[in-house]
């Protein structure tokens, strides 16, 4: 196998991993933001 292809495949795997990590992190942050909004709305209705 050509060394340039090996480098490109490794690069692709690394960037794919970064993308998946950021995507999952973004989903988790959005979920937490919604929970915080929900808690704030419950707090305001209790007052």
Contact map, one row per residue, 1 for C-alpha under 8 A:
11101100000000000000000000000000000000000000000
11111100000000000000000000000000000000000000000
11111110000000000000000000000000000000000000000
01111111000000000000000000000000000000000000000
11111111100000000000000000000000000000000000000
11111111110000000000000000000000000000000000000
00111111111000000000000000000000000000000000000
00011111111100000000000000000000000000000000000
00001111111110000000000000000000000000000000000
00000111111111000000000000000000000000000000000
00000011111111100000000000000000000000000000000
00000001111111110000000000000000000000000000000
00000000111111111000000000000000000000000000000
00000000011111111100000000000000000000000000000
00000000001111111110000000000000000000000000000
00000000000111111111000000000000000000000000000
00000000000011111111100000000000000000000000000
00000000000001111111110000000000000000000000000
00000000000000111111111000000000000000000000000
00000000000000011111111100000000000000000000000
00000000000000001111111110000000000000000000000
00000000000000000111111111000000000000000000000
00000000000000000011111111100000000000000000000
00000000000000000001111111110000000000000000000
00000000000000000000111111111000000000000000000
00000000000000000000011111111100000000000000000
00000000000000000000001111111110000000000000000
00000000000000000000000111111111000000000000000
00000000000000000000000011111111100000000000000
00000000000000000000000001111111110000000000000
00000000000000000000000000111111111000000000000
00000000000000000000000000011111111100000000000
00000000000000000000000000001111111110000000000
00000000000000000000000000000111111111000000000
00000000000000000000000000000011111111100000000
00000000000000000000000000000001111111110000000
00000000000000000000000000000000111111111000000
00000000000000000000000000000000011111111100000
00000000000000000000000000000000001111111110000
00000000000000000000000000000000000111111111000
00000000000000000000000000000000000011111111100
00000000000000000000000000000000000001111111110
00000000000000000000000000000000000000111111111
00000000000000000000000000000000000000011111111
00000000000000000000000000000000000000001111111
00000000000000000000000000000000000000000111111
00000000000000000000000000000000000000000011111
